[in-house]
């Protein structure tokens, strides 16, 4: 159904959305979306750093007998 929407269809949808919500409302909504994306990226980076720090502090607790067998 959506695979045959061309450029004219997308433009028509954009105009209808602009008329219904107004420029100010759409602008503030896009600003909030941008803040959300930024916060998500920051959270992902913090999570990666926390995992890497945890791996650096990890100790090998394998018994010596099993290390010799490997």
C-alpha positions as CSV (number, residue, x, y, z in Angstrom):
1,X,0.0,0.0,0.0
2,X,2.7,2.5,0.9
3,X,5.2,1.3,-1.7
4,X,3.6,3.4,-4.5
5,X,3.5,6.8,-2.7
6,X,5.6,9.1,-4.8
7,X,7.0,12.6,-4.3
8,X,3.6,14.3,-5.0
9,X,1.9,12.1,-2.4
10,X,4.5,12.9,0.2
11,X,4.3,16.6,-0.5
12,X,0.5,16.4,-0.2
13,X,0.8,14.6,3.2
14,X,3.3,17.2,4.4
15,X,1.0,20.1,3.4
16,X,-2.0,18.5,5.2
17,X,0.1,17.9,8.3
18,X,1.4,21.5,8.2
19,X,-2.2,22.9,7.8
20,X,-3.6,20.7,10.6
21,X,-0.8,21.3,13.2
22,X,0.7,24.6,12.3
23,X,4.4,25.5,11.8
24,X,5.0,26.3,15.5
25,X,3.7,23.0,16.8
26,X,5.7,20.9,14.3
27,X,8.8,22.9,15.0
28,X,8.5,22.3,18.8
29,X,7.8,18.6,18.1
30,X,10.9,18.2,16.0
31,X,12.9,20.0,18.7
32,X,11.7,17.4,21.3
33,X,12.5,14.6,18.9
34,X,16.0,15.9,18.5
35,X,16.5,16.2,22.3
36,X,15.2,12.6,22.6
37,X,17.7,11.3,20.0
38,X,20.5,13.1,21.7
39,X,19.6,11.7,25.1
40,X,19.3,8.2,23.6
41,X,22.8,8.4,22.1
42,X,24.2,9.7,25.4
43,X,22.6,6.8,27.2
44,X,24.0,4.3,24.8
45,X,27.5,5.8,25.0
46,X,27.3,5.8,28.8
47,X,26.2,2.1,28.8
48,X,29.1,1.1,26.5
49,X,31.5,2.9,28.8
50,X,30.1,1.2,31.9
51,X,30.4,-2.2,30.3
52,X,33.9,-1.6,29.2
53,X,34.9,-0.4,32.7
54,X,33.3,-3.5,34.1
55,X,35.2,-5.7,31.8
56,X,38.5,-4.0,32.7
57,X,37.8,-4.7,36.4
58,X,36.8,-8.3,35.8
59,X,39.0,-11.0,37.4
60,X,39.6,-14.5,36.2
61,X,38.1,-16.8,38.8
62,X,38.7,-20.1,36.9
63,X,40.3,-22.7,39.2
64,X,43.9,-23.5,38.5
65,X,43.1,-27.1,37.6
66,X,40.8,-26.1,34.8
67,X,43.3,-23.6,33.4
68,X,45.9,-26.4,33.2
69,X,43.5,-28.6,31.3
70,X,42.7,-25.9,28.7
